[in-house]
Amino acid sequence: MRILKQLMKKMRILKQLSKKMRIPKQFPKRRLLKIENGGISFLLHLMLINYRRGNF
């Protein structure tokens, strides 16, 4: 579970960074959120697969 905590910390840092970076006005915020959430769930999915295989 230590890996999960590290991932959450990284995600928090990423979120802070994305807040600091200015998002172009023409780029819809909702789509950005969708992409971000998709990336997070994909990462977690990959981690679960690796965890089950015993890579960690």
N, C-alpha and C positions, 0 to 999 in steps of 0.2 A: 504493500500500500504506500510505501515511501515514494515510489515512482509517481503515483497519482498525485501526491502532494506537490512534488516537484513540477509536474505538468501544470497543476493549477496555478502555481506561482508564476510559471512562464506565461500562462494565459493572461494572468493579471497584468504582468509587465507589458505584454503585447497590447492589451486593451488600453492601458495608460498611454502607450506610444501612439496608438491609432487615434486616441482622443487629442493628443498634442498635434498630430499631423492634420493639416486642413484638408477636409474632403471636398473635392470640386463640387460646386453647387449642382451641376448638371447630372452628377452621379447620384441616383436615388439611395437614400439612407437605408431603406428597407431591404433593398437588394444586397447592400453591403452586409447588413446584419445576417441575412440568409446565408450568404457565402461564409461569413465568419462562423456561424453556428454549425454549418455543414462541415467545415474544416475541423472544428472541435470534436464533433461526434465521430468523424472519420478517424481522427487521431486516437480517440478512446477505443474505437472498434479495433484498430490495429493493435493497440496495447493489450486488449483483452485476448486477441488471438495469440499474441506472443506469450502472454502470461500462461495461457492454457498449455502451450507447447513447452513451457518451462524455460524460456529463453532468459527470464529475469531471475 
